[in-house]
Amino acid sequence: MTFVELKDSNSRFRFSQSCLGLLGCLCVCYAVWTPFWLKDGGLWTEWNNTQSDQTNGRDGIFFNVLEAERVFGVLSFLMAVSTGALCLVFALCWRSETVHSYSNTRSLLMAGQALYPSTLLLLTMASTGFFFLLSWSLFTYRHWEEIGQDVSCLGSSYWLGALGWVLLLVLEVIVFVAEQAVVPDILPDLEKAVESGRISYQTKAANRSFREGCYACDSKRKMAPKSLG
């Protein structure tokens, strides 16, 4: 029994997507909870109000940038945990035979490509990267003057966070598009397999009904003389 399946292009693309997603999720989790963004400060650091953290919009709308980047950071962390678990499942537990199971075949035929491993990974990874990109961008916007004066003050959390959303949003999309161009669609084969299985089942059921009918007729013929006697 092989621990990781890499026997065809489909499994290799699935494994590469899972590795990209797992690495990106680890970067996001590290960035959200470590304080090495800017001068040993992070998302949860109480910054001095040298520049207002709160921006007043038109018509009196009040938007707190600091709270927004923390909310998006927490959302991206929660998404990263679930996406990382999904990546581990598809990398270590998923097999080519899994897609041919009866329940999974019915689900794929009903939902189309939405339940493909690659599509599920793309949706979850893109959502994780998008939420973190919002948090990362708001932090960059809020400290833009300090970053512009000295880029070297940015720490490992900031750069690993940038690597995380690049892996989840950019590289994942590239790998997904490459897979769609290289790996053939399996839905037509699944439809043929389901149709042949349905025909085979109907044939077996008809033969069984015919045999049961013949057996019932034979039993009646054998019982008829006894009843007359």
Secondary structure, 3 states (H helix, E strand, C coil): CCCCCCCCHHHHHHHHHHHHHHHHHHHHHHHHHCCCCECCCCCCCCCCCCCCCEEECHHHCEEEHHHHHHHHHHHHHHHHHHHHHHHHHHHHHCCHHHHHCHHHHHHHHHHHHHHCHHHHHHHHHHHHHHHHHHHHHHHHHHCHHHHHHCHHHECHHHHHHHHHHHHHHHHHHHHHHHHHHHCCCCHHHHHHHHHHHHHHHHHHHHHHHHHHHHHHHHHHHHHHHHHHC
